[in-house]
Amino acid sequence: MATVRSDRMGWHCGICGGPTELRHRGTDAPPGSAAFAPTCHTPGGHGDLYACGRCGTLQQPGLPQGPELLDLYRGMRDDDYLAEAEGRRATARRLLDALERHTPPGRLLEVGCGHGLLLDEARARGWEVSGLELAGASLAHARDELGLDVRSGTLEELGPATDGGLRAIVLADVLEHLADPVDALRRCAALLADGGLLCVVTPDPSSATARIAGRRWWALLPAHTFLVPHATLRSLLHDVGLELREERGLRRTFTLGYWLAGLAERSAAAQRALGRLGRTGLTRRALTLSLGDERIVVASRGATAPAAATSSSGRPRPLRATVQP
């Protein structure tokens, strides 16, 4: 559901329909495709961000909607992404480990699969893989370089009758980009086989890291439509008929130089450290860290996956469990 305007209260929350208030003032400049690249973490490029007083979700209602938003993703390319391919593959293997603790390999769909690194790792472990990706350059790499079954499309184009019965679906660094996360979770539940698993990774605005960083938190990006607190995410999963199986902190692997480059955009001290280390060659060493603001969430589908209950206005009813920002 899209965030909608209320003359009296500002914006209604696009997750639970609750009242919102302005949390961070942003720029009025419209985003371009370059701002949507996964390696673009420059602070301050987002539009106005609103926080829901009911479910705690941070949202950017001023982003383009519908076909205009999809076109921005189609035009996006990230020439720096594969420079960290080894670390990204190590992180992908941790997500696959989380799935395989609960199921043997089967049919797996990754939504927003990017260059296809996770799918390539999954295929090597015996999964039957497919993916969805809008960005043309990333799609070409997944298809042409890795030989993966990846199509240009969205979840809305898939149906249980033709595409369902999946053993697993991965939404890694995707939920925060979607125009309607609630509908996406509902569609994923419908595509899973009974006992199938959904793996979600998304930044948590209720984390201590996000609260301490404030407006300089790395996840406040031009491309992020909704930043959903994890307590709210758990309720949404329950509402679409998915049962929580595992939740644990996400550890990412990047080179030391990549970690420091992100900090250098926010800290002069980190900028100086990056310059010094760059002369030693240490910046290419792999470093695995958890920032404490992302978690791996694995949930399974039971015998039925009901649609989320809605009010007469069409907005979801209040969630059973909520968290304040």
Buried (B, 14 or more C-beta within 10 A) or exposed (E): BEBBEEEEEBBBBBBBBBBBEEBBEBEEEEBEBEBBBBEBBEBEBBBBBBBBBBBBBBBBBBBBEEEEBBEBBBBBBBEEBBBBEEBBBBBBBBBBEBBBEBBEBBBBBBBBBBBBBBBBBBBEBEBBBBBBBBBBBBBBBBBEEBEBBBBEBBBEEBEBEEBBBBBBBBBBBBBBBBBBBBBBBBBBBBBBBEBBBBBBBBBBBBBEBBEEBEEEBBBBBBBBBBBBBBBBBBBBBBBBBBEEBBBEEBBBBBBBBBBBBBBBBBBEEBBEBBEEBBEEEBBEEEBEEEBBBBBBBBBBBEEEBEEBEEEEEEBBEEBEEBBEB
